Each structure stands twice: as structure tokens, then as C-alpha cells.
Amino acid sequence: MSVVLVNTQGCVLDARSLIDKGYLQCIQVRENNQKSHVNCRFKGQCFQILKSHLDAIASVAADGGNIETLQKTDKPTKKRKRKHSELNQGEIDSQAFHKKIRSVVLEGTKSLVDSARSLGYLNGTSTTDTVKEPLPSQECSLAALCEMAKELPLVDDEQQEECAQPLVAADGSTSHVDLFSRVTENRADWATVVTLMGEEYVIPPHTAFLLSDFTKIQPLVHYGRRFDLIVMDPPWENKSVKRSRRYSCLPSSQLKRLPIPLLASPNGLVVTWVTNRPSHLRFVRDELYPHWGVEVVAEWLWIKVTTSGEFVFPLDSHHKKPYEVLVLGRFRPSSDNETSSSKASEVPVEDQRLIVSVPSALHSQKPSLSEVLKPYLGAEAKCLELFARSLLPGWTSWGNEVLKFQHTSYFTVTPTDDGAGVLEDEAAEDCTDNPTVTQRLSSSAESVDK
């Protein structure tokens, strides 16, 4: 039940179920080409957001308060008086934007949450995890490795046709994999647990990825694919992030260097996650998209709620808002003869739709948009995520932390209980072409808790 419901205001997502859909069939590859069936599930405690981040509204939620009540009863704690009462331009712009979308957020979220509760979702209980466990912790050094990889030579023209490589070699090894200069593909019909750079990762089926930064993005262009959907979550620059040094950020102007015109299909959908700073929103709409030849077609809002359906922050909080913006556009290449004909057949994108979900407690982990955007894409759409921190089945992903949330520390990996055990060596050598093995995998998947 990854998409809980859809109505005229938007949809409600179960973000954890969306992740787990990619791991219904999973094989773990060990040394000496030993392969065994395993169950993989993303750890549930990452989505146990049981109450609002502020105690002021947590008490209201405990008394059975609803979203409307929260807005009426929320009173901020005492704050120091401002030395200057005048608002700066950024604050004025933020208030104006909030005023513009407030009723859409409040009314739409109430409708979606009420409908979800009628289906037994967002009722404040966890269906799979009854004990609150600590969040998984794994020190990610992928970005640092990308910095070191800058010293590696670029793939020359003669090697461009070989810019893709299989994740697992015929002998079951992964030692051949060059993560920084070539696009790596898991060509199997199932997820695979493999060892890369001395760490274990879970790789979804039919996925491709490149681990690099801006200076090594050329292999993605040489990959030769045009994508019908490009989603990006840039590391936006802001002062608080700079102070915390929690992750590297990128000046807005640098985003123009992304080769979107070389990656997007004519009339392909381009979706950008934007922070709540109006300057970033204006930059995307007025500078970035026009620079790429992308026409803005809609703005959507991701609404973050607790497991009981309350906003994770008060809607009118001056500090943080319980929503983030997505800007959707269509790539309109001026010289493409097919643009007008394909434009006539494209599905219109509605404006101001809401995506309601319980957010991950892990920093910078956004919900997958794969199911939400399907109605606006063709049946065989090719999809790409830029600045990715995880992988999606059937997608291509790029970023300097592209494997971050694929580390096994974020998953519960257990042997299957159907007695499948270790695959026979003869079958394992060529399991992608062996229907018997595929059938066994399908049987194994039935034991996985969906």
C-alpha cells in the first residue's frame, strides 16, 4: 500500500512501503559466488515520527487534537524581542508565499488525512514496529571518495561506448566495478546485496547509477540515454547548513552547469525539490528552468505529518514549515521537430497538488516520486534522479552520495524462511537466463511481508 489514496487535492504516500517494493526479491552475493535468498526491509524506526517536533502542539495531539485545532491553539513559546521590528525582504517574501498557499495546505491536508484515517492509516499506531529503536547510523564517506576520484583520468573517446558496466561479473565478483568513471547497472530482475569498497549495499533491480560530483558527470552524458523524467534534490546553500557543516551545499548558480538539455527527452518532465526560501523558488522558476529550456507547468507541495496525521511543525511556525515545494516543468527544446506533436499528447500536470507522507527521520531522505508521477509519463518512461542519495528500481541515479541510503545498516536483512538457502552453483552462474531460478525467486518473494 505504497500509495494509500489519491483524491482531487493530491495523495497520501507510505514512504517506507515505496522503498520496500523494490526488494520483494533479493539475493545476497558472497565470496566464491555463493548466492542466497534474503529478505530486505528498510528499517521502520526511520519513519516513526510519532509527534510534532514542538512540545506545544504535542500536548494538543495527546488530547486528540486535529489539524484545525493545532492552528487555533498553537502559541509560540516566549522569544527574545527583536532589536529591529522591520522584516527583511526574505522574511516578507516568505510570509507572502505562505499566505498564498496556506488555505490550500490546511484544507487539502485535512481532506487527505481524514480519508487516510478512514482507511486505517495515520491513526497514530505503527503496524510493524511496536518498540521505538535508535536510528541506524553509518558514517558516509562517499562524498570524500568522490573528491579523491577527481584525480582519476576521464574516460577517453574510445572508451565512451563502454561507459556502462555490470554490477556483478559472471563469476559473482564486484572487484571490477569502477564506481566513479562508469555507470554501474544491476541488470537482474531482483535486488542484490553486494560488497562495494569494503561495505555492503542493497542494489535494487534494473537500476543504474554513477557515483561522482560535477567534475565527473561526463559518463552519465555518454551513457546515451534521454530521460522522460528527471528529479533533482539539490543541496541548496543556506547559512544554517554552513554553520552546522552537516553536508556540503552548492551555490545556486552552479546548478546551471547540469547538462539537462543533453539528458532530457523532448517534453520530458523535470522536477526540482526547493527549500522554503523564496529566493530559491524564484531562481528555479525565473533563471534555472529558462536556462535549460524548461517551461514551468506546476508547483506541488510535500506535506510532512506525524504517524497520527498532525503537521510535524505548526503550519504558521516562523522557524520551520511542515511543507516543501516541488517545481515541475517540461523540457521544450527549441530545435526539435517532434516537440509540438508530442506536446499535444502529453498529460497536463495539475497545479498545487499535495503529497502527504510521514517523513524520514534521516536527514535529506525524500519520499520517492516514482508512483506519484506515473500518470504524467509514458508506459516505458526512462527516469533519472540527480543528487540522489538512494536508488530506485528501474531508474538511473547520479550523485556524490548516490549509495548512502543503500547501505545495509539502513535495512533489516534476514535469510528467507522458505528453505531456499544457498543457490546451486550451476544455477547461480547464469540466473538471469534461467527460468527455474526466476520461478524460485518468485516463490521466495511470497514469504516477504509486503
N, C-alpha and C positions, 0 to 999 in steps of 0.2 A: 504494500500500500504506500508506494513512494509519493504518488500524487493523491492526497487524501480526498480533495474535492476541487471542483472548478465551478465558478459562477460568474456573473456579469462583472463583478468587481475585481476578480483575479483568481488566485488559487491558494491552497494550503499544501505545503510540502512536508514530508517526513524525510529530513535530510539524511538521517542515518540509513534508512531503508534505500534511499537513492544510491548511497555508496555500496551497500551490501549486494545490490542487484548485480554488480559486476563480478561477484566472487562466488556465485552459486556452484560453479565447477572450478576446482582449484587443485593443482598438482605442485608438490614441493620437489625441487630438484636438488639432490645431494651429490656428494663426491661419487666418482665411479659410475655416474649416470643412473643412480638409484632414484626412482621416482615413486612417490606415494601420494595417495589421495588425502587431502586435508580440508577441514572446514575453516573458512576465514570470515571473521566478522569484525567490523570496526568497533572499537571499544565504546560501550554505551555510556560510560560516565562522561564522555566528551559532550554529550547532548543532554545532560541532566541539569538544565538551568531551571531550578525549582522555584526561584523567587526573583523579584526585581533586585537590581543592584543597590537600591536605596532602601534603608530601613523604614523610611517614612511611608512608602507605599506597600512594603512587605506586610505591615500590620493590617493594612486595608485588605490585602489579598487573603490574609489569615482569617479575616472576619467575613469572607465570602464576597468581597467587593468585586465589581466588574469594571470594565474599561471606562465606562461613563463615570462611575463613582471615583475612579482614580483621578480623573481630570478635575473633578469638583473638590476633592478633599486633599489633593496634593499641595502641601505647603512646604516650601524650601526651609531648610534649617537656617539659623542665623548666619549671616555672612558679613564680612567686613565692608564698611561703606566704601564706595568708590571715591577716589580722590577727585575724579572728574566725572560729572554726571553725563557728559556728552558721549554718545556711542560713536565708535569709529565706523568707517564706511563698510568694513566687512561685517560688523555686527548689524548694521542697518540692513544690508543686503540679506543676511541670514534670516532676520525677522520677517522681511518681506516675502522671502521664499516659503518660510514656514507658514505664514498666514495664508499664502496661496494654496498650499496643499493640505492644510490641517484638517479640513472637513472631509476631504477625500480619504485621508488616512484613518480618521476616527470612525466614520460611518462604514467605510469598506472593511476595516479590520473587525469591527463589531459583527457585521454580517457574516464574514468568513469564519470567525472564531465561534460564533453561535452555531453555525452549520456544522463545524468540525466537532463541537461538543455533542451535538445530537447524534453523531456517528461514533461517539465514544473516544474521540481524540481530543487532546488539550484539556483533559479533565484533572490534571494535576498529579496523575499517577504514572509510574513507569511500568510498561508491560513486560520488560525483560530484566531490568536491574533493580533490585529492591534495596541494595546497600550502596550508599554513596562511597565510591572508591576514588583514590587520588588520580589526578590526570596523568597520562603517560608522559614521560619526559625523555627526550632524546636530543642530545646536542647536535644540531645540524651544522655541518662544516661544508656543505655543498657549495655555497657562495665563495668560500675561501678557496676551494678546489678550482672553481671557475677562474678565479684570479690567477692561480698558478698555471692554469691551462692556456692562458694568453701567450705564454712563451712557446707553445707548440706551433709548428708550421701549419699554415692554412692548407686545405685540400686543394691541390692544383687542378688545372682544367682537365687533365687526362683522367683524374680520379673522380670527377664530379658525377659520372654515371654510377659510381659505386658509393654514393654518399649515404645509402641505407645499408643496414646490416641486421642480421637476425639476432634476437636476444639470446637464444640458446643454440649452440652449434649441434651438429649431428651426433657428436659424442656426449652431449649433455653439458658441456663446459660453457662458461661465460668469460673465460680469460681473454678471449679475442675481442671483447667489446670495447670500442673506443667511444665513450660516452660524450666526449667534448667536441669531436670533429665530424661525427656521423649521426644520422638519425637512426635510432635503435627501434626495431619492430618486434613486438610479440605477435607472431603470425598464427598462433594456436587459437583454438576455439574455447580455451579455458584460461583462467588466471594461473600465473606461475609464480611460485616463491623461489627466488634465486639469490645468490650471493654476488654482490657487485661492490668492488672496492672494500672488501672485507666486512660488509654489512648486508643483512638480509632485507630484501624488499619484496613486496607483493605487487606483481605487474598484471593489470587487467588484460583480458583477451582483445586481440585485434587493435592494439594500441601502438602508437609510435611516439617517440619523444627525443628531444635534444636537450642536453644539459649544457647551457652556455649563457653568456651575457651578450650585450650588444655587439661586442667586437668579434664574436664567433657565431653570428646568426646566419652566415652565408650558407651553411649546409641545409638549412630549412628552405631557403630560396631555391637552391639547387635540387632539392627534393622533387621539384617539378609539379607540385600539386596546387590547384586552385581550390580555395575553400568557400563553401556556401554559407558558413557561419564562422565568425571569428569573435571570440570572447576574450576580454583582457581585464585584468585587475592590477593596474599599475601601482607601484609603491610610491604613492603621492608624497610629495615633500611637505612637511609641516614642522612647526617649531617643537611641539611636544615629542614627536618621534626623534628629532635631532637630539633633544635633551636626554631621552631615555636610551638612545642608541640600540633600540630593540631590534631594528632591522634597517638595512640600507634603503635609502629613498632616492628618488630620481627627479631632477628638475623637469617641470612640465615641458619646457622647450625641447628636451631630449626625445620626447615621445614622437616627435615629427620624423625622427630617423627610422622609425619602424617601417619596413617595406610593405605596407598594406596593399598598395596598388599591384605589387608583384605576387601577393598571396591570395587576394580576394577574387572570387568569381564575379562576373558582371551581375549587379543587383544582389550580390551576397549580403547577408545581414552582418553588421558589425555592432557589437555590444560592449560598452565600457562601464565598469564599476567606477563610481565617482564618490568622493567623500562629500560631506555636507558643507564644504566651503564653496560659496557661490562663485569665487574666482576660478575654481577648478571646473565647475559646471559651465561657466561662460567660455573658458578656454576650449573645452571639448566641443561645444556647440559652434562657437564662432571662429575658432582657429584650427584646431586639430582635425576635425572632420572635413571642413572645406579644403584643407591642405592635402588630404588624401583623396578628395573627390567623393566623400561620403555625405549623403543627404540625411539629415536628422528626420526621423519619422515618428518617434515616440520617446517618452520618458516613463519609466516604470519605477516602482518603489519596493524595496525589500523591507518588510516589517518584521522586526525581531521581537518574539514573545517568549514567555516562560512556558513550562510544560502545563501550566494551568491557563494559558491564553492571555496573560497580562503583559503589557509592554515591559521590556527589560529596563527601560528608563521611562520616567514620566514624559508624556508627549510634549509638554511645554517646558521641559528642562532646558536651562540656559547652558548647561555644561555639555551634555551629550543627548542626541536624539535617538529614538528607537527605530530609526529607518536609515536606509542608504539609497542612493539614486543609481539607476541604470539608464544610460543614454543609448537608444537603439537607432541605427541608421542603415541605409542601403548604399552600397558602393556603386557609383554611377560613372563608369569610365567614359570620357567624352568621345573617344575614337572607336568605340565598339559598336559594330553594326547590329549586334544581337540585343543590345540593351533595350530598345523600345519594344520589341516583340516579347522578350522575357518579362519586362516590367508590366506588361498588360496582364500576364498570367500569374503574377506574384500575389500572395495573400496579404491583404492590408494588415498592418500592425496597429492594434488599438492603443490609445494613449492612456496614461495614468492607471495602468493595471497594477495590482498589488500582489506581491509574493509573500505570503505569511509562513514563517517557519521558526522553530526553536533553533537559535544559532549555536554553533560550536563554541565551546569554551576555549578552544585552541586559537591562538592569535592568527588572524588573516586566513582562516578557513571559511570560504564562502560556500553556500549551497550550490549544488550542480544545477545548471540551467538546461541540461540535455532534454528533459521531458517537457519542460515549460515551453521551449521554443520549437518543438517538433511541428506544431500546426502551421508554422510560418516557413517551413522548409520542405524541400522535395523528399521523396521516399529514400533516395540514395545520397542524401546530403553528406558532404565531407566537412568535418568540423575541426577547428583549431582553437586552442587556448594559449594565450600569451601571458607571460609572467605567472605561469602555472606553478602551484605548489603540490599538486597531486595529479593523478592520471585518470582518464575516463575511458571506458570500453568503446572502441571504435573511433576514438578521437586521436588527433595529433596534438602534442603539448610541447611548449618551449618555456624555458626559464632557468635561472641560476639556482633555483631550489625545486626543480620540477619533480624530484623524488621525495621531497620532505615528508609528506603525509602518507607515503607508500612504505615507510619503514615498518618492520614487523612489530616494533614497540607500540604502534597505534592499533594493532589488530590482536584479536584473540585467535591464535592458530592452533587447532587441535586435530589429531588424527580422526578420520571418519570412523563411525561405529558400525559400518556395514560389512566389515571383514574384507574390504578390498585390499588393504595392506599395500605392500610394495608391488609395483607393476613388474611383470616379467620383462627381462632384458630384451627379448626378441620383439615384444610389442612396443616397448618404450623407445626403441631405436627410431621408429617411424610412426609414432602415434597419430600424427596429423593426417595420415592417409589410411589409417586402419579403422574401418567401421566398427570392428569389435570393441576396440578401446574406447571409441567415441560412445558406443552404447553403454559401456561400463561407467563412463563418466556421467552419462545422463542418469543412470540408476543411482550413482553416488550422490548426485545433486538432490535427489528426492529426500535424502535424510537431512539436508540442511534446513535449518529453521529460517523460513523466509520472513 
